[in-house]
Amino acid sequence: VSTQSTGQNPPSLHLEARNNMTEKSPRVTKGVVPRGNASGTEQRTRFHEYVIFGRRKPTEEEPSPRIYRMRIFATNTVQAKSRFWYFLRKLRKLKKSNGEVLAIHEIFEKNPVKIKNFGIWARYLSNTGTHNLWKEYRDLSRCAAVERLYNDLAGSHRARFSVIQILDVREIKNRECIRPSTLQFHQKKLHFPLPHKQPRQTPAFKTTFKPFRPITHH
């Protein structure tokens, strides 16, 4: 399996630590996901983006432990918390048995009806080793781009969901794109062919049976 390199160092996982809870920090609500984007324009995807706050359980030696925040792409809150403890155990040696989840919130796309360019840094494990890669997708939301990444790696590299790590997902401008599959959509006069056209029949000439098969390809 070849590793795609863009000359840019992939950032680390979204992990932040705070000494104490501030006034603007989320309240301690376990498993509560607020309802957002009530307009109904959110694209239906298999993955959702969650932000999770967790910390080590307070003790007498450490009454105010550090708080960690992480963005996770998962199908539901149960899977999101499982991935949160998986990464936190590797990065900070903090397990679910001696830790607690303070809050979990779902993040919605700000403008889900506009097409955008998304760049994704990811890492996955294969039979030969660990590989870093950079992918570019044009889609309506970050979750839809991540879903396409998982499908792409599953089909091209036989990578399972458990061995793929999303390092960073960001919206990029047209001049920052480098993949030919993305650059081909940046033309000013872009036209798409119409290979299949279904003609409409007027009620006066509409019949149940026809003596010949209609021609719908042009």
RODO-2510 file (C-alpha; in nm, 4 decimals, decimal comma):
residues 218
     n   res          X          Y          Z
     1     v     0,0000     0,0000     0,0000
     2     s     0,1499     0,3301    -0,1039
     3     t     0,1365     0,6312     0,1258
     4     q     0,0196     0,9594    -0,0249
     5     s     0,2240     1,2574     0,0891
     6     t     0,1455     1,6257     0,0400
     7     g     0,4535     1,7766     0,2039
     8     q     0,2476     1,8824     0,5064
     9     n     0,2777     1,7326     0,8498
    10     p    -0,0540     1,5913     0,9717
    11     p    -0,1686     1,7541     1,2951
    12     s    -0,2219     1,5560     1,6096
    13     l    -0,5605     1,4480     1,7394
    14     h    -0,7933     1,7181     1,8654
    15     l    -0,7021     1,6987     2,2320
    16     e    -0,7098     1,9938     2,4664
    17     a    -0,6625     2,0107     2,8415
    18     r    -0,8040     2,2599     3,0848
    19     n    -0,7214     2,3013     3,4506
    20     n    -1,0676     2,3926     3,5767
    21     m    -1,4175     2,4312     3,4406
    22     t    -1,4939     2,7897     3,3447
    23     e    -1,8288     2,9643     3,3307
    24     k    -1,8543     2,9148     2,9554
    25     s    -1,7745     2,5436     2,9733
    26     p    -2,0601     2,2978     2,9139
    27     r    -2,2527     2,1728     3,2122
    28     v    -2,2034     1,8228     3,3422
    29     t    -2,4661     1,6406     3,1377
    30     k    -2,3840     1,2828     3,0491
    31     g    -2,5164     1,1490     2,7216
    32     v    -2,7199     1,4610     2,6408
    33     v    -2,7169     1,5663     2,2774
    34     p    -2,8842     1,9014     2,2009
    35     r    -3,1161     1,9262     1,9069
    36     g    -2,9804     2,1608     1,6434
    37     n    -3,0595     2,2822     1,2937
    38     a    -3,4349     2,2541     1,3251
    39     s    -3,4819     2,3781     0,9692
    40     g    -3,4432     2,0242     0,8337
    41     t    -3,1706     2,1121     0,5803
    42     e    -2,9076     1,8911     0,7441
    43     q    -2,7830     1,6229     0,5071
    44     r    -2,8641     1,2713     0,6241
    45     t    -2,5373     1,0835     0,6665
    46     r    -2,4325     0,7733     0,8530
    47     f    -2,1758     0,9606     1,0642
    48     h    -2,2228     1,2433     1,3106
    49     e    -1,9683     1,4819     1,4579
    50     y    -1,9514     1,4985     1,8369
    51     v    -1,7432     1,6998     2,0798
    52     i    -1,6772     1,5173     2,4064
    53     f    -1,5458     1,6520     2,7365
    54     g    -1,3929     1,4083     2,9835
    55     r    -1,1537     1,3942     3,2758
    56     r    -1,0112     1,1703     3,5439
    57     k    -1,2338     1,1107     3,8449
    58     p    -1,1601     1,3626     4,1228
    59     t    -0,9679     1,2321     4,4236
    60     e    -0,8337     1,3804     4,7446
    61     e    -0,4862     1,4096     4,5909
    62     e    -0,6260     1,5698     4,2711
    63     p    -0,9621     1,7373     4,3391
    64     s    -0,9619     1,9331     4,0073
    65     p    -0,8205     1,7078     3,7340
    66     r    -0,7504     1,8304     3,3841
    67     i    -1,0370     1,8309     3,1358
    68     y    -0,9858     1,6928     2,7846
    69     r    -1,1871     1,7786     2,4762
    70     m    -1,1968     1,5726     2,1593
    71     r    -1,3917     1,5755     1,8322
    72     i    -1,5108     1,2335     1,7240
    73     f    -1,6897     1,1149     1,4090
    74     a    -1,9191     0,8244     1,4924
    75     t    -2,2603     0,6818     1,4132
    76     n    -2,4065     0,7433     1,7611
    77     t    -2,3141     0,8656     2,1084
    78     v    -2,2266     0,5190     2,2372
    79     q    -1,9678     0,4669     1,9656
    80     a    -1,8385     0,8232     2,0087
    81     k    -1,7687     0,7705     2,3799
    82     s    -1,6040     0,4389     2,3069
    83     r    -1,3659     0,6019     2,0572
    84     f    -1,3030     0,8852     2,3037
    85     w    -1,1755     0,6446     2,5698
    86     y    -0,9797     0,4495     2,3097
    87     f    -0,7752     0,7528     2,2031
    88     l    -0,7479     0,8946     2,5541
    89     r    -0,6089     0,5665     2,6834
    90     k    -0,3334     0,5779     2,4215
    91     l    -0,2515     0,9478     2,4590
    92     r    -0,2925     1,0126     2,8324
    93     k    -0,3160     0,6621     2,9857
    94     l    -0,6654     0,7417     3,1087
    95     k    -0,9203     0,4591     3,1079
    96     k    -1,2956     0,4560     3,1371
    97     s    -1,2789     0,2864     3,4775
    98     n    -1,0976     0,5807     3,6381
    99     g    -1,2485     0,8581     3,4224
   100     e    -1,5818     1,0209     3,3507
   101     v    -1,7545     1,1923     3,0579
   102     l    -1,8653     1,5427     3,1485
   103     a    -2,0602     1,6343     2,8361
   104     i    -2,1168     1,5257     2,4786
   105     h    -2,2666     1,7503     2,2114
   106     e    -2,3353     1,7019     1,8437
   107     i    -2,1950     1,9568     1,5987
   108     f    -2,4037     2,0481     1,2943
   109     e    -2,2929     2,1995     0,9655
   110     k    -2,3376     2,5745     0,9506
   111     n    -2,4358     2,5841     0,5823
   112     p    -2,5386     2,2335     0,4681
   113     v    -2,6777     2,3463     0,1297
   114     k    -2,3498     2,4810    -0,0156
   115     i    -2,0882     2,2622    -0,1793
   116     k    -1,7427     2,2942    -0,0214
   117     n    -1,3917     2,1504    -0,0463
   118     f    -1,2793     1,9415     0,2503
   119     g    -0,9280     1,8213     0,3237
   120     i    -0,8834     1,5261     0,5574
   121     w    -0,5692     1,4049     0,7309
   122     a    -0,6081     1,0413     0,8310
   123     r    -0,4042     0,7453     0,9482
   124     y    -0,4860     0,3788     0,9063
   125     l    -0,3269     0,0434     0,9825
   126     s    -0,2678    -0,2199     0,7167
   127     n    -0,0959    -0,5575     0,7029
   128     t     0,2370    -0,3858     0,6277
   129     g     0,2295    -0,0971     0,8768
   130     t     0,0867     0,2460     0,9579
   131     h     0,0146     0,4909     0,6763
   132     n    -0,0652     0,8625     0,6771
   133     l    -0,2713     1,0075     0,3949
   134     w    -0,4326     1,3256     0,2686
   135     k    -0,7697     1,3151     0,0956
   136     e    -0,9810     1,5843    -0,0681
   137     y    -1,3557     1,5655    -0,1175
   138     r    -1,6253     1,8000    -0,2405
   139     d    -1,9411     1,7649    -0,0367
   140     l    -2,2035     1,9526     0,1617
   141     s    -2,0849     1,8758     0,5150
   142     r    -1,7881     1,7481     0,7125
   143     c    -1,9742     1,4312     0,8095
   144     a    -2,0512     1,3498     0,4468
   145     a    -1,6838     1,3950     0,3533
   146     v    -1,5774     1,1661     0,6393
   147     e    -1,8284     0,9041     0,5288
   148     r    -1,6827     0,9122     0,1781
   149     l    -1,3346     0,8708     0,3285
   150     y    -1,4373     0,5562     0,5172
   151     n    -1,6002     0,4125     0,2047
   152     d    -1,2946     0,4994    -0,0054
   153     l    -1,0481     0,3364     0,2336
   154     a    -1,2697     0,0313     0,2715
   155     g    -1,2908    -0,0180    -0,1044
   156     s    -0,9363     0,0788    -0,2092
   157     h    -0,7274    -0,0344     0,0896
   158     r    -0,9581    -0,2825     0,2697
   159     a    -0,9288    -0,0708     0,5850
   160     r    -1,1861    -0,1341     0,8566
   161     f    -1,3509     0,1335     1,0655
   162     s    -1,1573     0,0359     1,3783
   163     v    -0,8137     0,0906     1,2177
   164     i    -0,8849     0,4370     1,0712
   165     q    -0,8017     0,7502     1,2710
   166     i    -0,9251     1,0924     1,1620
   167     l    -0,6530     1,3450     1,2475
   168     d    -0,8122     1,6612     1,1106
   169     v    -1,0967     1,7710     0,8846
   170     r    -1,0986     2,1256     0,7547
   171     e    -1,2608     2,3283     0,4811
   172     i    -1,0078     2,4416     0,2215
   173     k    -1,0171     2,6992    -0,0557
   174     n    -0,9944     2,6259    -0,4255
   175     r    -0,6330     2,7405    -0,4517
   176     e    -0,5346     2,5018    -0,1716
   177     c    -0,6611     2,1903    -0,3503
   178     i    -0,4015     1,9668    -0,5150
   179     r    -0,5884     1,6526    -0,6196
   180     p    -0,6961     1,6315    -0,9883
   181     s    -1,0297     1,4793    -0,8881
   182     t    -1,1074     1,8005    -0,6978
   183     l    -0,9497     2,0504    -0,9373
   184     q    -1,1635     1,9357    -1,2298
   185     f    -1,4712     2,0901    -1,0639
   186     h    -1,3138     2,4364    -1,0278
   187     q    -1,3615     2,5400    -1,3887
   188     k    -1,5698     2,8506    -1,4522
   189     k    -1,7649     2,7067    -1,7451
   190     l    -1,8413     2,3630    -1,6142
   191     h    -2,1041     2,1563    -1,7968
   192     f    -2,2335     1,8097    -1,7270
   193     p    -2,3604     1,5855    -2,0093
   194     l    -2,7124     1,4495    -2,0076
   195     p    -2,6705     1,0822    -2,1035
   196     h    -3,0193     0,9775    -2,0008
   197     k    -3,3380     1,1692    -2,0665
   198     q    -3,6869     1,0414    -1,9989
   199     p    -3,9380     1,2087    -2,2355
   200     r    -4,2711     1,3110    -2,0910
   201     q    -4,5829     1,1824    -2,2558
   202     t    -4,8830     1,4070    -2,2981
   203     p    -5,2110     1,2588    -2,1679
   204     a    -5,3572     1,2616    -2,5198
   205     f    -5,0877     1,0261    -2,6583
   206     k    -5,0280     0,8175    -2,3448
   207     t    -5,0984     0,4474    -2,3904
   208     t    -5,0301     0,1343    -2,1909
   209     f    -4,8462    -0,0528    -2,4687
   210     k    -4,6064     0,0755    -2,7354
   211     p    -4,4949    -0,0992    -3,0540
   212     f    -4,1291    -0,0032    -2,9953
   213     r    -3,8935     0,0613    -2,7066
   214     p    -3,8307     0,4304    -2,6240
   215     i    -3,4870     0,5814    -2,6852
   216     t    -3,3670     0,7568    -2,3676
   217     h    -2,9876     0,7745    -2,4320
   218     h    -2,8411     1,0602    -2,6351
***
